[in-house]
Amino acid sequence: MTIMNQEKIDHLADEIGKENVPVLLEIFLGELKMYIDNLGDDGVDNPSYLKEISHALKSSAASFGAEALCQLAIEMDARAKTGELLDKESDVETMVVLLKDTQEQYQRLVAQ
């Protein structure tokens, strides 16, 4: 699965105007940074936070074509909804790695 679906971003640009895409991408990048920072600070001690961000990321990642992140968020949210406890270490680590990979890819897009 790809980190970034360029077709989805192009479609977003067609809908809202190309000039508005960088502004929205900066907001998305800010969201990713906040999640990375918060998971690093207390995410390992607070797996319910991982559940919260997984739920939030389902829609925002989908909107921006962040496919791998969206898929992980959907999976973690579904697991949490069935009562499965998210692993304080491996699930947080998986999420942080993918958040950082996504952040890096989208930062390159904004820099173009």
Phi, psi and omega per residue, in radians:
M1 nan 2.454 -3.096
T2 -1.435 2.678 3.083
I3 -1.246 -0.792 -3.032
M4 -2.296 2.223 3.096
N5 -1.663 1.773 -3.091
Q6 -1.088 -0.593 3.117
E7 -1.060 -0.677 3.132
K8 -1.141 -0.699 3.120
I9 -1.193 -0.702 3.091
D10 -1.093 -0.709 3.108
H11 -1.129 -0.726 3.083
L12 -1.046 -0.749 3.130
A13 -1.081 -0.679 3.099
D14 -1.136 -0.637 -3.107
E15 -1.303 -0.732 -3.015
I16 -1.914 -0.140 -3.090
G17 1.706 2.328 -3.086
K18 -1.022 -0.566 -3.102
E19 -1.183 -0.364 -3.124
N20 -1.571 -0.288 -3.073
V21 -1.083 -0.821 -3.134
P22 -1.006 -0.654 3.132
V23 -1.113 -0.802 3.138
L24 -1.181 -0.626 3.103
L25 -1.154 -0.628 3.079
E26 -1.113 -0.673 3.098
I27 -1.135 -0.770 3.110
F28 -1.074 -0.754 3.104
L29 -1.094 -0.662 3.081
G30 -1.107 -0.684 3.091
E31 -1.105 -0.788 3.126
L32 -1.063 -0.776 3.134
K33 -1.065 -0.738 3.137
M34 -1.073 -0.764 3.130
Y35 -1.130 -0.743 3.121
I36 -1.062 -0.843 -3.129
D37 -1.077 -0.794 -3.089
N38 -1.205 -0.653 3.093
L39 -1.191 -0.597 3.101
G40 -1.221 -0.597 -3.105
D41 -1.337 -0.919 -3.040
D42 -2.417 0.092 -3.082
G43 -1.069 -0.665 -3.120
V44 -1.160 -0.573 3.127
D45 -1.534 -0.171 -3.049
N46 -2.334 1.358 -3.113
P47 -1.124 -0.339 3.093
S48 -1.161 -0.480 3.066
Y49 -1.134 -0.672 3.098
L50 -1.087 -0.677 3.077
K51 -1.089 -0.781 -3.138
E52 -1.068 -0.823 -3.089
I53 -1.274 -0.528 3.078
S54 -1.071 -0.743 3.122
H55 -1.112 -0.786 -3.127
A56 -1.165 -0.661 -3.082
L57 -1.242 -0.384 -3.136
K58 -0.942 -0.814 -3.085
S59 -1.466 -0.745 -3.085
S60 -1.184 -0.737 3.116
A61 -1.118 -0.689 3.109
A62 -1.115 -0.725 -3.122
S63 -1.070 -0.591 -3.089
F64 -1.766 0.163 3.077
G65 1.274 0.349 3.098
A66 -1.464 1.352 -2.919
E67 -1.127 -0.804 -3.110
A68 -1.124 -0.713 3.130
L69 -1.164 -0.720 3.103
C70 -1.060 -0.802 -3.120
Q71 -1.086 -0.758 3.104
L72 -1.109 -0.730 3.137
A73 -1.104 -0.738 3.110
I74 -1.078 -0.784 -3.135
E75 -1.085 -0.845 -3.111
M76 -1.171 -0.679 3.126
D77 -1.118 -0.737 3.128
A78 -1.115 -0.747 3.110
R79 -1.075 -0.761 -3.129
A80 -1.131 -0.663 -3.118
K81 -1.203 -0.445 3.101
T82 -1.497 0.023 3.104
G83 1.616 0.013 3.107
E84 -1.244 2.282 3.107
L85 -1.311 2.307 3.064
L86 -1.347 2.420 -3.096
D87 -1.251 2.217 -3.064
K88 -1.102 -0.419 -3.083
E89 -1.871 -1.041 -3.023
S90 -1.215 -0.697 3.128
D91 -1.179 -0.702 3.098
V92 -1.123 -0.781 -3.138
E93 -1.079 -0.766 3.112
T94 -1.046 -0.775 -3.131
M95 -1.138 -0.778 -3.114
V96 -1.115 -0.751 3.125
V97 -1.051 -0.793 -3.126
L98 -1.230 -0.634 3.053
L99 -1.048 -0.775 3.141
K100 -1.166 -0.721 3.107
D101 -1.090 -0.740 3.127
T102 -1.152 -0.768 3.119
Q103 -1.018 -0.794 -3.134
E104 -1.071 -0.788 -3.124
Q105 -1.130 -0.724 -3.112
Y106 -1.304 -0.523 3.051
Q107 -1.125 -0.672 3.086
R108 -1.112 -0.670 3.132
L109 -1.127 -0.769 -3.136
V110 -1.140 -0.592 -3.103
A111 -1.271 -0.271 -3.100
Q112 -1.177 nan nan
